[in-house]
């Protein structure tokens, strides 16, 4: 239970840092195309990586818990 909470809070913290830094990054004077490139190339792969990490961590936690209960 604690490991899932830790994984959820870690994922949430990483996502909050990413989303929280976007207004600062997008406030810089840049062409409009740079904004879309930043969102498409910079943000979405990172969000995907955070989600993938969280799913793998949750599956590992479930596997570990199942092994613990079966003993």
N, C-alpha and C positions, 0 to 999 in steps of 0.2 A: 504494500500500500504506500509506504513512504517513497519507494523508488519511483512509482508512477507519479506521485505528487512532485518529486524532484525533477523528473523528466518534463512534466507539464510546465513547471515554473521556469525551467531552463529554456524550453522552447518559447514560452511567452516572453521571457526577458530578451531573447535574441530577436524575436519579432518586434518587440517594442523599441529596441535600439535601432533596428532597421527603419521602421516606419517613423519613429521619432526624429531621425536624422534627415528624412526626406524634405521637410520644409526648409531646413537650412541649406541643403544642397540645391533645391529648386529655386531658392531666393537669389542665387547667384545670377548675374546677367548672362544669359546664354540664348542662342537661337532656339526657336520653338521646337525644331527637330531634335535638339539635344535633350530636351525634356522627355520626349517619347523614347529616345534611345536609352536614356537612363532608366526609365521605368521598364522598358521591354527587355533590355539586355542586363541591366544591373540588379533590378529588384526581383523580378519573377524567378530567375534561377536560384536566388538565395532563399526565397520563400519556399520554393520546391525542395531545396536541400534541407531546410529546417523541418518541413513536413515529413520528408522521407526519413530523416534521422529519428523523429518522434515515433513514427509508425514502427520502425525497426526496434527501437528501445521498448515500446509498449509490448510488441510481440515477444521480445526476449524476457520481459518481466512476467508475462503470462506463462511462458514456457517454464521459467524458474519456479513460479508459484505452483504450477501443476506437478512438477517434480517433487516439490516439498510436500504437497498434500498426498501424493501417491506413496510416499515412504512409510 
